[in-house]
């Protein structure tokens, strides 16, 4: 079959003669014809021929074609190809045919299944020259070219597919003498102009290149215009204007931009009209995105509430120009106050500059005076250029409402908040109290009572007692303490803290009203056992024996800070043992105790002493600490008995002996 196809393509018009001869050699031949000159937008016709070898009862072949250019005319649910006869009359041999499109429109390549059978399905088929004709519709935009029609043998009965030679054909699109419009992008392709601020042109221009595929005939661009299906706007053609001649085998660029008239996606159709033979109105769908400012405020109201004489209340809003909603910069933006109240003032500029860029957030703050009671209102709005209207756009009106009342309680104390409360006591003992005299300073008799919800100290060394927790307005200080604070210092030194009072005063600062606290622990920073100047007596023991251990102890009574003690021992007799060995020193932490141990071994019956001298260089004291350690040697005493003692002992011995004798006799 491959050999036959190559011969057919080489011999073209002589192919039928060649394969008529081949039929005698056992080859059947199916041939698809050619159309040497078809116009775009018109039709092409090709014939189907069959030469039998005298044996086949049926043959099947597939015809493939370029479905982007050629479309067979079909009818019926079975996609039967028009012109390819369903059956031939018995006069030419009783041959039946079936031609159906087996791949849908737009599928490339397209395919037509061709089946020939004898009338009774058993007799050999006769020759069938021109047994059918296929009419193709040629696409109006088809470029001049030769488009092959590939015929492939599928099956024969009897025999195999190789027993049928399939001869290809073709359709030649010829535009000689015809002007032919084509473009890049193709006609019908959507052109996206991108985005631009409403009322301004997109940039850069989009270019439609108009081609004349004809080799010998010119055509004219007679106009170019467009309209919008969604949104509004306009097209601007920068070149070649509204008229131009497109010479044969040449092209002309039509440069166009879009000016969106509304925010969002504006869709439309741009059309180029011409006198080309194939297309006189070439339409291109378009999209053109319009951008505009979208200035918003985080809230349309600010509420400020306070009390007369209290802290000035403040509030704020954010001014936004968010992206994601076809947004552009807001130009020439200003804050315009429409209703002014002297009691309300701005604390921050709303705009960093006169342009609110996309995604920019600016803050606007306001505060209200608490000098007088009343309700005050101020209104403002943000104005900026509006490209849609060509004038000025405004955000929603923002209202600042300030309400100052004189019924709220006003906390007052003696001493005032922030004053230091100083306490002192001997270490380990409770101090005398320090107090606060409190009243409600609101002079309106109809005002609310001031109530204390809690009063606490930051350090547990302090103890707080609330004596009175409720105060009517318009009553002054009475000279009595309403809150008392005491402390119990853990040692010598000063401990600091904070007293915090929480109330229902709306002007109360964050965290409450506070007072610094100080607790001083008094007493000696260092104490000793025995006392300074005292004597540690180790007792008396026989010479050559050692006393029990005695201690000289040093205690640091401070809350914090070390004390260093340096000591030396003078033992002229050399009878004392000191641990640690002399000289020794101790660094005693706050609250700690260190001790030196002493023992004595007297050498004879007499008294012995050692001097202990200590200094405190860290504390900078010139005077030192002095102690005496004492012990004594005493003689060994042997007990003796008097006369009467001997008499008593003799009587006892006689009594014991008598008792023992009676028991033996018994």
NORLINDA-V114266 format. One record per pair of residues at least 12 apart in sequence whose C-alpha atoms are under 7 Angstrom apart, sorted by the first residue. I is the first residue (numbers start at 0). J is the second residue. Records with the same first field share a line. If there is no record, write none. Layout:
I: J, J
This chain:
0: 161, 163, 164
3: 164
4: 164, 165, 166
7: 166
19: 50
22: 51, 52
23: 52
25: 52
26: 52, 162, 163, 164
27: 50, 51, 52, 162, 163, 164
28: 49, 50, 51, 163, 164, 165
29: 48, 49, 50, 164, 165, 166
30: 47, 48, 49, 165, 166, 167
31: 45, 46, 47, 48, 166, 167, 168
32: 45, 46, 47, 168
33: 45, 168, 169, 170
34: 169, 170, 171
35: 170, 171
36: 171, 172, 173
37: 171, 172, 173
38: 172, 173, 174
39: 137, 138, 139, 140, 141, 172, 277
40: 137, 138, 139, 277
41: 136, 137
42: 134, 135, 136, 137
43: 134, 135, 136, 137, 170
44: 132, 133, 134, 135
45: 132, 133, 134
46: 129, 131, 132, 133
47: 129, 130, 131, 132
48: 127, 128, 129, 130
49: 126, 127, 128
50: 126, 127
51: 124, 125, 126
53: 123, 124
54: 123
55: 123, 124, 155, 156, 157
56: 116, 117, 120, 121, 122, 123, 124, 156, 157
57: 115, 116, 117, 155, 156
58: 114, 115, 116, 154, 155, 156
59: 113, 114, 115, 152, 153, 154, 155
60: 112, 113, 114, 150, 151, 152, 153, 154
61: 110, 111, 112, 113, 150, 151, 152, 153
62: 110, 111, 112, 148, 149, 150, 151
63: 108, 109, 110, 111, 148, 149, 150
64: 108, 109, 110, 147, 148, 149
65: 107, 108, 109, 146
66: 104, 105, 106, 107, 108, 109
67: 105, 107
68: 137, 138, 141
69: 135, 136, 137, 138
70: 135, 136, 137
71: 133, 134, 135, 136
72: 134, 135, 136
77: 99
78: 99, 100
79: 98, 99, 100
80: 98, 99, 100, 133
81: 133
82: 131, 132, 133
83: 98, 131, 132, 133
84: 96, 130, 131
85: 97
92: 125
93: 117, 118
94: 115, 116, 117, 118, 124
95: 115, 116, 117, 118
96: 114, 115, 116
97: 113, 114, 115
98: 111, 112, 113, 114
99: 111, 112, 113
100: 112
139: 277
140: 181
143: 172, 173, 174
144: 171, 172
145: 169, 170, 171, 172
146: 169, 170, 171
147: 168, 169, 170
148: 167, 168, 169
149: 167, 168
150: 165, 166, 167
151: 165
152: 164, 165
174: 213
175: 213, 214, 215
176: 215, 216
177: 213, 216, 276
178: 211, 213, 216, 217, 218, 275, 276
179: 211, 212, 213, 275, 276, 277
180: 210, 211, 212, 275, 277, 278
181: 209, 210, 211, 212
182: 207, 208, 209, 210
183: 207, 208, 209
184: 207
186: 281, 282, 283
187: 282, 283, 284
188: 283, 284
189: 283, 284, 285
190: 283, 284, 285, 286
191: 285, 286, 287
192: 205, 256, 257, 286, 287
193: 287, 288
194: 287, 288, 289, 290
195: 259, 288, 289, 290
196: 289, 290, 291, 327
197: 258, 259, 260, 261, 262, 289, 290, 291, 386, 387
198: 258, 259, 260, 386, 387
199: 258
200: 256, 257, 258
201: 256, 257, 258
202: 256
204: 254, 255, 256
205: 254, 255, 256
206: 252, 253, 254, 255
207: 252, 253, 254
208: 250, 251, 252, 253
209: 250, 251, 252
210: 249, 250, 251
211: 245, 246, 247, 248, 249, 250
212: 247, 248
213: 247, 248
214: 247, 248
215: 247
216: 247
217: 245, 246, 247
218: 244, 245, 246, 274, 275
219: 243, 244, 245, 273, 274
220: 242, 243, 244, 272, 273
221: 241, 242, 272, 273
222: 241, 242, 271, 272
223: 241, 270, 271, 272
224: 269, 270, 271
225: 268, 269, 270
226: 267, 268, 269
227: 265, 266, 267, 268
228: 266, 267
229: 265, 266, 267
230: 260, 261, 265, 266
231: 259, 260, 261, 265
232: 258, 259, 260
233: 257, 258, 259
234: 255, 256, 257, 258
235: 255, 256, 257
236: 254, 255, 256
237: 254, 255
238: 253, 254
239: 253
257: 287
259: 287, 288, 289
260: 289, 387
261: 289, 387
262: 289, 290, 291, 325
263: 288, 289, 290, 325
264: 286, 287, 288, 289
265: 286, 287, 288
266: 285, 286, 287
267: 284, 285, 286
268: 282, 283, 284, 285
269: 282, 283, 284, 285
270: 282, 283
289: 325
290: 325, 326, 327
291: 325, 326, 327, 386
292: 320, 326, 327, 328, 329
293: 320, 321, 326
294: 318, 319, 320, 394
295: 318, 319, 320, 394
296: 316, 317, 318, 319
297: 316, 317, 318
298: 316
299: 395, 396, 397, 398
300: 397, 398, 399
301: 314, 315, 398, 399, 400
302: 399, 400, 401
303: 367, 400, 401, 402
304: 401, 402, 403
305: 369, 402, 403, 404
306: 369, 403, 404, 405, 407
307: 369, 370, 371, 372, 403, 404, 405
308: 369, 370
309: 369, 506
310: 506
311: 366, 367, 368, 369
312: 366, 367
313: 365, 366, 367
314: 364, 365, 366
315: 362, 363, 364, 365
316: 362, 363, 364
317: 360, 361, 362, 363
318: 360, 361, 362
319: 358, 359, 360, 361
320: 355, 356, 357, 358, 359, 360
321: 357, 358
322: 357, 358
326: 357
327: 357
328: 354, 355, 356, 357
329: 354, 355, 356, 383, 384
330: 353, 354, 355, 383, 384
331: 353, 354, 383, 384
332: 353, 354, 355, 381, 382, 383
333: 353, 381, 382, 383
334: 379, 380, 381, 382
335: 379, 380, 381, 382
336: 378, 379, 380
337: 378, 379
338: 377, 378, 379
339: 377, 378
340: 375, 376, 377
342: 367, 368, 375
343: 365, 366, 367, 368
344: 365, 366, 367
345: 364, 365, 366
346: 364, 365, 366
347: 363, 364
348: 363
349: 361, 362, 363
367: 401
369: 403
372: 403, 404, 405
373: 402, 403, 404
374: 401, 402, 403
375: 400, 401, 402
376: 398, 399, 400, 401
377: 398, 399, 400
378: 396, 397, 398, 399
379: 396, 397, 398
380: 393, 394, 395, 396, 397
381: 393, 394
382: 394
406: 443, 445, 446, 447
407: 446, 447, 504
408: 439, 441, 446, 447, 448, 449, 472, 504
409: 439, 440, 441, 504
410: 438, 439, 440, 449, 504
411: 437, 438, 439, 440
412: 435, 436, 437, 438
413: 435, 436, 437
414: 435
416: 512, 513, 514
417: 513, 514, 515
418: 514, 515
419: 514, 515, 516
420: 433, 515, 516, 517
421: 516, 517, 518
422: 486, 517, 518, 519
423: 518, 519, 520
424: 488, 519, 520, 521
425: 520, 521, 522
426: 488, 489, 490, 491, 520, 521, 522
427: 487, 488, 489, 490
428: 487, 488
429: 485, 486, 487
430: 485, 486, 487
431: 485
432: 483, 484, 485
433: 483, 484, 485
434: 480, 482, 483, 484
435: 480, 481, 482, 483
436: 476, 478, 479, 480, 481
437: 476, 481
438: 470, 474, 475, 476
439: 470, 471, 472, 473, 474
440: 472, 473
441: 472, 473
442: 472, 473
443: 472, 473
444: 472, 473
446: 472
447: 472
448: 469, 470, 471, 472
449: 469, 470, 471, 503, 504
450: 468, 469, 470, 502, 503
451: 468, 469, 501, 502
452: 501, 502
453: 500, 501
454: 498, 499, 500, 501
455: 498, 499, 500
456: 496, 497, 498, 499
457: 496, 497, 498
458: 496
460: 486, 487, 488
461: 484, 485, 486, 487
462: 484, 485, 486
463: 483, 484, 485
464: 482, 483, 484
465: 481, 482, 483
466: 481, 482
467: 481
486: 518
488: 518, 519, 520
489: 558
490: 520, 556, 557, 558
491: 520, 521, 522, 524, 556, 557, 558
492: 519, 520, 521, 557, 558
493: 517, 518, 519, 520
494: 517, 518, 519
495: 516, 517, 518
496: 515, 516, 517
497: 513, 514, 515, 516
498: 513, 514, 515, 516
499: 511, 512, 513, 514
500: 512, 513
523: 556
524: 555, 556, 557
525: 553, 554, 555, 556
526: 553, 554, 555
527: 552, 553, 554
528: 551, 552, 553
529: 551
531: 624, 625, 626
532: 625, 626
533: 626, 627
534: 626, 627, 628
535: 627, 628, 629
536: 628, 629, 630
537: 549, 598, 629, 630
538: 630, 631
539: 630, 631, 632, 633
540: 631, 632, 633
541: 632, 633, 634, 635
542: 600, 601, 602, 603, 604, 632, 633
543: 600, 601, 602
544: 600
545: 598, 599, 600
546: 598, 599, 600
547: 598
548: 596, 597, 598
549: 596, 597, 598
550: 594, 595, 596, 597
551: 594, 595, 596
552: 592, 593, 594, 595
553: 592, 593, 594
554: 591, 592, 593
555: 587, 588, 589, 590, 591, 592
556: 589, 590
557: 589, 590
558: 589, 590
559: 589
560: 588, 589
561: 586, 587, 588, 589
562: 586, 587, 588, 617, 618
563: 585, 586, 587, 615, 617
564: 584, 585, 586, 613, 614, 615
565: 583, 584, 585, 613, 614, 615
566: 582, 583, 584, 611, 612, 613, 614
567: 581, 582, 583, 611, 612, 613
568: 581, 582, 609, 610, 611, 612
569: 609, 610, 611
570: 609, 610
574: 599, 600, 601
575: 597, 598, 599, 600
576: 597, 598, 599
577: 596, 597, 598
578: 595, 596, 597
579: 595
599: 630
601: 631, 632
603: 632
604: 631, 632, 633, 634
605: 631, 632, 633
606: 630, 631, 632
607: 629, 630, 631
608: 627, 628, 629, 630
609: 627, 628, 629
610: 626, 627, 628
611: 625, 626, 627
612: 624, 625, 626
613: 625
